[in-house]
Amino acid sequence: MARAEISNQIRRLRFEHAEMTQQELADRVGCTRQTIITLEKGRYVPSLALAFRIARVFELSLEDVFSYHDR
């Protein structure tokens, strides 16, 4: 069975949005800075609710922030 991978554009989007810090994003979506760090490094897959909150902060669709890839 193929392994799935989810990637994201969070780091790029933070810098495109007035160089938002990891802490600012964490505060806006209700998680910790450590969660944002692990998301950006691709070591953590967010819950669907957190993914939607992150997308809303950037005023983008879920697919504009996160990508699903089959391996």
C-alpha positions in Angstrom: 0.0 0.0 0.0 1.3 3.5 -0.9 2.1 5.9 1.9 0.5 9.3 1.8 2.2 12.5 2.6 0.7 15.9 3.4 2.8 19.0 2.7 2.0 22.6 3.4 2.9 26.2 2.5 2.6 27.6 6.0 6.1 29.0 6.2 5.9 30.8 2.9 2.4 32.1 3.7 3.5 33.5 7.0 6.2 35.6 5.3 3.8 36.7 2.6 1.5 38.0 5.3 3.6 40.7 6.9 6.2 38.2 8.1 3.8 36.8 10.6 5.7 35.0 13.4 5.1 31.3 14.3 3.7 32.5 17.7 1.3 35.0 16.0 -0.1 32.2 13.8 -0.3 29.8 16.8 -2.2 32.4 18.8 -4.6 33.0 16.0 -5.4 29.3 15.4 -5.4 28.2 19.0 -2.3 25.9 19.1 1.3 26.2 20.4 4.3 27.6 18.6 5.8 24.1 18.7 2.9 22.8 16.7 3.5 25.4 14.0 7.2 24.5 14.0 6.5 20.8 13.5 3.9 21.5 10.8 6.3 23.6 8.9 9.0 20.9 9.1 6.5 18.3 7.8 6.7 16.2 10.9 3.1 16.7 12.0 -0.2 16.4 10.1 -2.8 18.7 11.6 -6.4 17.8 12.6 -8.9 18.8 10.0 -10.2 21.6 12.3 -6.7 23.0 12.7 -6.0 22.8 9.0 -9.2 24.8 8.3 -8.3 27.4 11.0 -4.9 27.9 9.4 -6.4 28.3 5.9 -8.8 30.8 7.2 -6.1 33.0 8.8 -4.5 33.3 5.3 -8.0 33.6 3.6 -7.2 30.7 1.4 -8.8 27.3 0.6 -7.5 24.2 2.4 -5.9 23.0 -0.9 -4.0 26.3 -1.2 -2.3 25.7 2.1 -2.1 21.9 2.2 -1.3 19.3 -0.5 -1.9 15.6 -0.4 0.5 13.3 -2.3 0.4 9.5 -2.7 3.8 7.9 -2.5 
